[in-house]
Amino acid sequence: MDFMVLRINKTRSRYYMYYFFMFLMFLLPSATEDIFPIYLTQLIKLISYGLLVINFLKTKKTIYYSFLLIVVYNVILVFSTFINDGGLVTSIKHALVIMLICYTLITIFKSPYKTDIFVRVIRDIVLMFFVINIIMFFIYPKGISAVTDDPNFPNFLYGNVNSTIKHIIPGMCCSSIIDIKNKKRMSFKTAIFFFGIFYQALTIYFTATSVAAALFLLIWLLLILRKDRINVKQIYTFSVIFILVFEVLFIFNTGIVGLVSSLFGKDPTLSGRTYLWQNMLDLVSKKPLFGYGALEKYDLSKLVGNYFGSHNYYLDTLFQRGIFGLINLILIIVYPILKYSSKNKNLIIDTLFGYSIACLLIFLAEPIYTKEYLTIPIFYALIYFIDKFNENKARHFK
């Protein structure tokens, strides 16, 4: 009996380390590139990319039709880049990373045992860096000097504090899934994420996007998730419609922008975002179908006025991939609505619904393209679990 326990623990440890190094590169805070020696970050990149490729080569290929949504979304990016003579190698690398990560999720989620290890790895990596980041608030209240140019806008491990939420949302999501498995409403580890987001908003710099997303998730996890009489799919459907309509009004209606800016105590341009949005709209009107493809950050800055695009993922998608790319993104978002029955109740799927809505909120005002690997897999995880749920249900009734 002891031998079997030891063997299981060794197997679990091997999988833990395997996933740890496979995903470490993608969960490193952005400032580590400036803090860590360059050879260390390059080594971590090599290991993570290598393990993703090895996983693809050694696993049995089982792909759902819904995976084509991810493939097409990234093929459009590469095609747009090609016809615009942009950074083709960069776009191919970016597309392959997103597709390999989503494919890897398929290979992991097929096994409940591997899934349990995977979510703990992601939670642990993100939580480890996030706790260090919180400690940095106290040690360097004006920001880490190596990555801070202006003390009025302090930077920490995740760079600008606005960027924190998109870096930690995979860890928050996995932590919530672990809570579901452990039959907890919210564990201490999950609570740390929320504490950190609210603490930095109140004491360091108020980040409206982070606060809005965190507040929504708090309501979702504590007041919506476990209520049998609440239809989660309907809430997701309403949220998608509301956010997409709000996006159109947000971009084209200055009154809405003024209302939002006054509500969150921001300037009328939302820290210069409205200028970027107008620049982006003017550019999109010239190449509406396939957009401009992936551009190097200096070329992007010359066109748009910012290294990271418009700080609005819907606009950035329209700019990079054109109307076809935006339609594909919307299909990824609405797929769960089309495939999940309102009568179904699955807490993991319902948790992923909540985190997907949080991502949609983040998309409104944050640059996401360079960090797509942190958010797109959340949508694909939701899609996969719905496909799997429907498959198991169909098999049960045969």
C-alpha positions as CSV (number, residue, x, y, z in Angstrom):
1,M,0.0,0.0,0.0
2,D,2.8,2.4,0.9
3,F,4.6,1.5,-2.3
4,M,1.5,2.4,-4.3
5,V,1.1,5.8,-2.6
6,L,4.8,6.5,-3.2
7,R,4.4,5.6,-6.8
8,I,1.3,7.8,-7.2
9,N,3.1,10.7,-5.5
10,K,6.1,10.3,-7.8
11,T,3.9,10.3,-10.9
12,R,2.0,13.3,-9.7
13,S,5.3,15.1,-8.9
14,R,6.6,14.4,-12.4
15,Y,3.4,15.8,-14.0
16,Y,3.6,18.8,-11.8
17,M,7.2,19.6,-12.8
18,Y,6.3,18.9,-16.4
19,Y,3.5,21.4,-16.5
20,F,5.4,23.8,-14.3
21,F,8.2,24.3,-16.8
22,M,5.8,24.0,-19.8
23,F,3.8,27.0,-18.7
24,L,6.3,29.0,-16.6
25,M,7.4,31.1,-19.6
26,F,3.8,32.3,-20.2
27,L,3.1,33.1,-16.5
28,L,6.3,35.1,-15.8
29,P,5.6,38.7,-14.8
30,S,6.6,41.1,-17.6
31,A,9.2,42.9,-15.5
32,T,11.2,39.7,-15.1
33,E,12.8,40.3,-18.5
34,D,14.4,43.5,-17.1
35,I,15.2,42.0,-13.7
36,F,16.4,38.4,-14.5
37,P,19.6,37.8,-16.4
38,I,18.8,37.5,-20.1
39,Y,20.2,34.0,-20.4
40,L,17.8,32.8,-17.7
41,T,14.7,34.1,-19.5
42,Q,15.9,32.7,-22.8
43,L,16.4,29.3,-21.1
44,I,12.9,29.4,-19.7
45,K,11.5,30.3,-23.1
46,L,13.4,27.4,-24.7
47,I,12.2,24.9,-22.2
48,S,8.5,26.1,-22.3
49,Y,8.3,26.2,-26.1
50,G,10.2,22.9,-26.3
51,L,7.8,21.1,-24.0
52,L,4.8,22.4,-25.9
53,V,6.1,21.1,-29.1
54,I,7.1,17.7,-27.5
55,N,3.6,17.4,-26.1
56,F,2.1,18.0,-29.5
57,L,4.4,15.4,-31.1
58,K,3.9,12.7,-28.6
59,T,0.2,12.8,-27.8
60,K,-2.6,11.2,-29.7
61,K,-4.3,13.8,-31.9
62,T,-7.9,14.3,-30.7
63,I,-9.3,17.6,-31.9
64,Y,-12.8,18.9,-31.6
65,Y,-14.3,20.9,-34.5
66,S,-14.5,23.9,-32.2
67,F,-10.7,24.0,-32.2
68,L,-11.0,25.2,-35.7
69,L,-12.2,28.5,-34.3
70,I,-8.8,29.0,-32.7
71,V,-7.0,27.8,-35.8
72,V,-8.9,30.1,-38.2
73,Y,-8.5,33.1,-35.8
74,N,-4.7,32.7,-35.9
75,V,-4.5,31.8,-39.6
76,I,-6.3,35.1,-40.4
77,L,-3.6,36.9,-38.4
78,V,-0.8,35.3,-40.4
79,F,-2.6,35.8,-43.7
80,S,-3.2,39.5,-42.9
81,T,0.4,39.9,-41.9
82,F,1.6,38.3,-45.1
83,I,-0.5,40.4,-47.5
84,N,0.6,43.6,-45.7
85,D,4.3,42.6,-45.7
86,G,4.4,42.8,-41.9
87,G,6.3,40.8,-39.3
88,L,5.5,37.4,-40.8
89,V,7.8,35.4,-38.6
90,T,6.5,37.1,-35.4
91,S,2.9,36.5,-36.5
92,I,3.6,32.8,-37.2
93,K,5.3,32.3,-33.8
94,H,2.4,34.1,-32.1
95,A,-0.2,32.0,-33.8
96,L,1.6,28.7,-33.1
97,V,1.9,29.5,-29.4
98,I,-1.8,30.2,-29.1
99,M,-2.7,27.1,-31.0
100,L,-0.2,24.9,-29.2
101,I,-1.5,26.1,-25.8
102,C,-5.1,25.4,-26.7
103,Y,-4.2,22.0,-28.1
104,T,-2.3,21.2,-25.0
105,L,-5.4,22.0,-22.9
106,I,-7.2,19.3,-25.0
107,T,-4.6,16.7,-24.0
108,I,-4.7,17.7,-20.4
109,F,-8.5,18.0,-19.9
110,K,-9.1,14.5,-21.3
111,S,-7.8,13.3,-18.0
112,P,-9.3,14.4,-14.7
113,Y,-6.0,13.4,-13.0
114,K,-3.9,15.6,-15.2
115,T,-6.5,18.4,-15.1
116,D,-6.2,18.5,-11.3
117,I,-2.4,18.8,-11.4
118,F,-2.6,21.4,-14.2
119,V,-4.9,23.8,-12.4
120,R,-2.8,23.6,-9.3
121,V,0.4,24.3,-11.3
122,I,-1.1,27.4,-12.9
123,R,-2.6,28.6,-9.6
124,D,0.7,28.1,-7.8
125,I,2.9,29.8,-10.3
126,V,0.7,32.8,-10.6
127,L,0.1,33.1,-6.9
128,M,3.8,32.8,-6.1
129,F,4.7,35.8,-8.3
130,F,1.6,37.7,-7.2
131,V,2.5,37.4,-3.6
132,I,6.0,38.6,-4.4
133,N,4.5,41.5,-6.3
134,I,2.4,42.5,-3.2
135,I,5.5,42.4,-1.0
136,M,7.2,44.7,-3.6
137,F,4.4,47.3,-2.8
138,F,5.7,47.6,0.7
139,I,9.4,47.4,-0.1
140,Y,9.3,49.8,-3.1
141,P,6.1,51.9,-2.7
142,K,7.3,54.2,-5.5
143,G,7.8,51.3,-7.8
144,I,10.8,49.0,-8.6
145,S,13.5,51.3,-9.8
146,A,14.7,49.0,-12.6
147,V,11.3,49.2,-14.3
148,T,9.9,52.6,-13.1
149,D,10.6,55.8,-15.1
150,D,8.1,58.1,-13.3
151,P,7.4,57.6,-9.5
152,N,3.9,59.0,-10.1
153,F,3.2,55.9,-12.2
154,P,5.1,53.1,-10.3
155,N,5.8,49.8,-12.0
156,F,6.1,46.5,-10.3
157,L,6.6,42.9,-11.4
158,Y,3.7,43.1,-13.9
159,G,4.9,46.5,-15.1
160,N,2.1,49.1,-15.0
161,V,-0.4,48.2,-12.3
162,N,-3.1,48.3,-15.0
163,S,-1.6,45.2,-16.5
164,T,-1.8,43.1,-13.3
165,I,-5.3,41.7,-13.8
166,K,-4.7,40.2,-17.3
167,H,-1.5,38.5,-16.0
168,I,-3.2,36.9,-13.0
169,I,-6.6,35.9,-14.3
170,P,-5.4,32.4,-15.4
171,G,-4.3,31.8,-11.8
172,M,-7.5,33.2,-10.4
173,C,-9.5,31.0,-12.7
174,C,-7.6,27.9,-11.8
175,S,-7.8,28.7,-8.1
176,S,-11.6,29.0,-8.3
177,I,-11.8,25.7,-10.1
178,I,-9.8,24.1,-7.3
179,D,-12.3,25.7,-4.8
180,I,-15.1,24.0,-6.7
181,K,-13.4,20.7,-6.4
182,N,-12.8,21.2,-2.7
183,K,-16.4,22.4,-2.2
184,K,-15.3,25.8,-0.9
185,R,-17.0,29.1,-1.8
186,M,-13.6,30.9,-1.8
187,S,-10.3,29.7,-0.4
188,F,-7.7,31.8,1.3
189,K,-5.5,31.5,-1.8
190,T,-8.2,32.7,-4.1
191,A,-8.9,35.6,-1.7
192,I,-5.3,36.7,-1.9
193,F,-5.8,37.6,-5.6
194,F,-8.7,39.8,-4.8
195,F,-7.0,41.4,-1.8
196,G,-4.0,42.3,-4.0
197,I,-6.1,43.8,-6.8
198,F,-8.1,46.0,-4.4
199,Y,-5.1,46.9,-2.3
200,Q,-3.1,48.2,-5.3
201,A,-6.2,50.1,-6.5
202,L,-6.7,51.8,-3.2
203,T,-3.0,52.5,-2.2
204,I,-0.9,52.5,-5.4
205,Y,-2.9,53.6,-8.4
206,F,-6.6,53.2,-9.1
207,T,-7.1,50.8,-12.0
208,A,-10.7,51.0,-13.2
209,T,-10.5,47.9,-15.5
210,S,-9.0,45.7,-12.8
211,V,-11.4,46.8,-10.1
212,A,-14.4,46.3,-12.4
213,A,-13.3,42.8,-13.4
214,A,-12.4,41.8,-9.9
215,L,-15.7,43.2,-8.5
216,F,-17.7,41.3,-11.1
217,L,-15.8,38.0,-10.3
218,L,-16.4,38.5,-6.6
219,I,-20.1,38.9,-7.2
220,W,-20.1,35.9,-9.6
221,L,-18.2,33.6,-7.2
222,L,-20.1,34.5,-4.0
223,L,-23.6,35.4,-5.2
224,I,-24.3,33.8,-8.5
225,L,-22.2,30.6,-9.0
226,R,-24.0,28.2,-6.7
227,K,-27.5,29.5,-7.0
228,D,-29.7,26.8,-8.7
229,R,-32.4,29.2,-9.6
230,I,-29.9,31.5,-11.5
231,N,-29.5,30.7,-15.2
232,V,-25.8,31.2,-15.8
233,K,-26.0,30.9,-19.6
234,Q,-28.6,33.6,-19.7
235,I,-26.4,35.9,-17.7
236,Y,-23.5,35.2,-20.0
237,T,-25.7,35.8,-23.1
238,F,-26.9,39.2,-21.6
239,S,-23.3,40.1,-20.6
240,V,-22.0,39.4,-24.1
241,I,-24.8,41.5,-25.8
242,F,-24.4,44.3,-23.2
243,I,-20.6,44.4,-23.5
244,L,-20.5,44.3,-27.3
245,V,-23.2,47.1,-27.5
246,F,-21.4,49.0,-24.9
247,E,-18.2,48.6,-26.9
248,V,-19.8,50.3,-29.9
249,L,-21.2,53.1,-27.8
250,F,-17.9,53.4,-25.9
251,I,-16.0,54.0,-29.1
252,F,-18.4,56.2,-31.0
253,N,-20.3,58.1,-28.3
254,T,-18.4,60.8,-26.4
255,G,-21.2,61.0,-23.9
256,I,-20.7,57.4,-22.8
257,V,-16.9,58.0,-22.5
258,G,-17.6,61.1,-20.4
259,L,-19.9,59.1,-18.1
260,V,-17.4,56.3,-17.6
261,S,-14.5,58.8,-17.0
262,S,-16.4,60.7,-14.4
263,L,-17.6,57.5,-12.8
264,F,-14.1,56.2,-12.3
265,G,-12.5,59.6,-11.7
266,K,-10.5,59.5,-15.0
267,D,-9.8,62.3,-17.4
268,P,-12.2,62.8,-20.4
269,T,-9.7,60.9,-22.7
270,L,-9.4,57.9,-20.4
271,S,-5.6,58.4,-20.1
272,G,-5.3,59.1,-23.8
273,R,-7.2,56.0,-25.0
274,T,-9.9,58.0,-27.0
275,Y,-7.1,59.4,-29.2
276,L,-5.8,55.9,-29.9
277,W,-9.3,54.7,-30.7
278,Q,-9.9,57.4,-33.2
279,N,-6.5,56.8,-34.9
280,M,-7.4,53.1,-35.0
281,L,-10.8,53.7,-36.6
282,D,-9.3,55.9,-39.3
283,L,-6.8,53.2,-40.1
284,V,-9.3,50.4,-40.1
285,S,-11.5,52.3,-42.6
286,K,-8.7,52.0,-45.1
287,K,-8.2,48.2,-44.8
288,P,-11.5,46.9,-43.4
289,L,-11.5,43.2,-44.5
290,F,-8.2,41.8,-43.3
291,G,-6.6,44.7,-41.4
292,Y,-2.9,45.3,-41.1
293,G,-1.7,42.1,-39.7
294,A,0.9,41.9,-36.9
295,L,3.3,44.8,-36.8
296,E,6.5,45.3,-34.9
297,K,5.9,47.6,-32.0
298,Y,7.8,50.5,-33.5
299,D,5.8,50.4,-36.7
300,L,2.6,50.1,-34.6
301,S,3.6,53.1,-32.6
302,K,4.1,55.2,-35.7
303,L,0.7,54.3,-37.0
304,V,-1.5,54.2,-33.9
305,G,0.5,56.3,-31.4
306,N,1.2,53.5,-28.9
307,Y,3.5,50.5,-28.8
308,F,0.7,48.3,-27.5
309,G,-2.1,49.3,-29.9
310,S,-5.4,51.0,-29.0
311,H,-5.8,49.6,-25.4
312,N,-9.1,48.0,-26.7
313,Y,-8.8,44.4,-27.8
314,Y,-11.9,44.5,-30.0
315,L,-10.4,47.4,-31.9
316,D,-7.0,45.8,-32.0
317,T,-8.5,42.7,-33.5
318,L,-10.3,44.7,-36.1
319,F,-7.0,46.5,-36.9
320,Q,-4.9,43.4,-37.1
321,R,-7.3,40.8,-38.6
322,G,-10.0,43.0,-40.1
323,I,-13.7,42.3,-40.2
324,F,-13.1,38.6,-40.8
325,G,-10.9,38.4,-37.7
326,L,-13.5,40.3,-35.5
327,I,-16.3,38.0,-36.7
328,N,-14.1,35.0,-35.7
329,L,-13.5,36.4,-32.3
330,I,-17.2,37.0,-31.8
331,L,-17.8,33.4,-32.8
332,I,-15.4,32.2,-30.2
333,I,-17.3,34.3,-27.6
334,V,-20.8,33.2,-28.6
335,Y,-20.0,29.5,-29.2
336,P,-20.9,28.6,-25.6
337,I,-24.3,30.4,-26.0
338,L,-25.1,28.2,-29.0
339,K,-23.9,24.9,-27.6
340,Y,-24.7,25.0,-23.9
341,S,-28.3,24.2,-22.8
342,S,-29.9,26.6,-20.2
343,K,-31.1,23.5,-18.4
344,N,-27.5,22.2,-17.7
345,K,-25.7,22.9,-14.5
346,N,-22.0,22.3,-14.2
347,L,-20.0,24.3,-11.7
348,I,-16.7,24.2,-13.6
349,I,-18.4,25.4,-16.8
350,D,-20.3,28.0,-14.8
351,T,-17.0,29.2,-13.3
352,L,-15.4,29.5,-16.7
353,F,-18.5,31.5,-17.9
354,G,-17.7,34.0,-15.1
355,Y,-14.1,34.3,-16.0
356,S,-14.9,34.7,-19.7
357,I,-17.1,37.6,-18.9
358,A,-14.3,39.1,-16.8
359,C,-12.0,38.8,-19.9
360,L,-14.6,40.6,-22.0
361,L,-14.6,43.5,-19.5
362,I,-10.8,43.6,-19.6
363,F,-10.8,43.6,-23.4
364,L,-12.6,47.0,-23.3
365,A,-9.6,49.0,-22.1
366,E,-6.5,46.9,-22.0
367,P,-3.9,45.9,-24.6
368,I,-4.3,42.1,-24.9
369,Y,-2.7,41.1,-28.2
370,T,0.8,40.4,-26.8
371,K,-0.8,38.5,-23.9
372,E,-3.5,36.6,-25.9
373,Y,-2.1,33.4,-24.4
374,L,-3.4,34.4,-21.0
375,T,-7.1,35.0,-22.1
376,I,-7.9,33.1,-25.3
377,P,-7.2,29.7,-23.6
378,I,-9.9,30.6,-20.9
379,F,-12.5,30.9,-23.7
380,Y,-11.2,27.7,-25.3
381,A,-11.4,25.9,-21.9
382,L,-15.0,26.9,-21.7
383,I,-15.7,25.7,-25.2
384,Y,-13.9,22.4,-24.6
385,F,-15.7,21.6,-21.4
386,I,-19.1,22.4,-23.0
387,D,-18.2,20.1,-26.0
388,K,-17.1,17.4,-23.6
389,F,-20.3,17.8,-21.4
390,N,-22.5,17.6,-24.5
391,E,-20.6,14.5,-25.7
392,N,-20.9,12.7,-22.4
393,K,-24.6,13.6,-22.2
394,A,-25.2,12.3,-25.8
395,R,-23.4,9.1,-24.9
396,H,-25.5,8.7,-21.8
397,F,-28.7,8.8,-23.7
398,K,-27.7,6.4,-26.5
